[in-house]
Amino acid sequence: MTNQDKTMEFMQIAMKYIPEAKEQLEEAGIELTMDLIQPFMEIFTKVMNEAYELGKADSQKE
């Protein structure tokens, strides 16, 4: 799986939870827009890539 494939898969996972996040943010008085979410999606992608690599390394140890 290429990095681009992983990134697309991670983004699909994130998009599944966007409505829930949007609802919680709006309840806190924060309006969620695509401009506001972009930096967080980049952080999410970094976190998911690191988690993927950690899981991959763990599976290779066994």
N, C-alpha and C positions, 0 to 999 in steps of 0.2 A: 504494500500500500504506500503510495507516494504521500509526501507532506501535503500536497494540494488535496488529495483524496481525503486524508484525515481531517484537514481543515473544513472541508465541505461537510463531512459527517458530523464534526463537532458543532458546526453552525446549525445543522438540522436539529441536533439535540437541543441547542440553546433556544432556537425558535419555538420549539415545542413548549418551553416554559415561559416565553415572553408574556403571554396573557396573564399568567399568575403573578409575575414580577410587576407588570404594569398595574394590575389591580392593587397590589400591596403598596406600591409607590404612590399611587393616586390617593389611597386612604391616608397616607402620611403627608399629603399635600404637595407631592412632587409629580409634575406632568412628565411622562416618558415620551420622548420623541426620538426619531431615528438619529438625529444629530447628537443627542445626549447619550444614546446607547452605544454608539460606535466605539468609543474608547473602552467601554466595558467588555464589548465583544472581543476586542483585541486581547485584553487581559484574560478573558475566558479561554481563548484559543491557546494562549501561552500555558495556562494552567492545565488544560486538557492534553496538550502535547507532552508536558512534563510528566503527567500522570500516566500517559500511554507508554512513554519510554521507561518509567519506573516499573510498570507492570510487565513490560516486555523483558526487561533485565531480570526481574524476579522469576519469570517463567523459564528463562534460559538457565537459571541456577539449579532448577529442580531436575 
